[in-house]
Amino acid sequence: MVYLPKGIWYNYFTGEKYEGAKEYIVKAPLDIIPVFVRSGSVIPVMSVVNSTVEIDKSLLTLKVFPGDENFDEKYYEDDMMTNNYKKGEFCFNSIKLNKNRLDINLSNKSNIKKVVIKIFNPSVDYKKMVSFKSKDKWQEKEFKQKNISISI
C-alpha cells in the first residue's frame, strides 16, 4: 500500500499517472522498487557506473516532470574525487521549473559542457519544442550552453 500526498504523481518507470491524497495498492516484485515522482519535479540522472571515476562530469541529464507545482533548486557540483570542496572548489547551478518554463543556469565554475533535457509527457504545443526528439514518453534535446530557457 502506498499513500501519495496531494498533487499529481507518476510512476517513474511506467509513466502511469496517479491522483494524490489517496492510497494505492501497488505491485512491487522483488526486482522492482516502486518509485513515484510528483509533477513539477526535475530529477538529475546519470548512467550506471562502478565508481565515481567513471562518471562523465561534463554531462548533466535532467528528467523533467511538468506540472502545476514550482521547482526551484540548486544543483551542487564538485570534482567527485577529492576533498577540494573543503577549499571552496564547488559550485551551485540553478534549476527552475514552473507550469510554463524551465530555466537552467550553470555557474561559470561548472564543468558541465552538455545538458540533456528529457521532458516527460509534456502538455505542450509541440511546435514550440522545435528540434526536440520524441523517444517513447519523452521529448529530448541536448544543449551546450550555460543558460537554457525552454517554454513548456
Beta strands, then each sheet from edge to edge (+ up, - down):
strand 1: 2-4
strand 2: 8-11
strand 3: 17-19
strand 4: 22-24
strand 5: 36-38
strand 6: 41-45
strand 7: 59-65
strand 8: 71-77
strand 9: 91-97
strand 10: 101-105
strand 11: 114-120
strand 12: 133-135
strand 13: 138-143
strand 14: 147-151
sheet 1: 1+ 4-
sheet 2: 3+ 2- 5+
sheet 3: 6+ 7- 11- 13+ 12-
sheet 4: 8+ 9- 10+ 14-
end
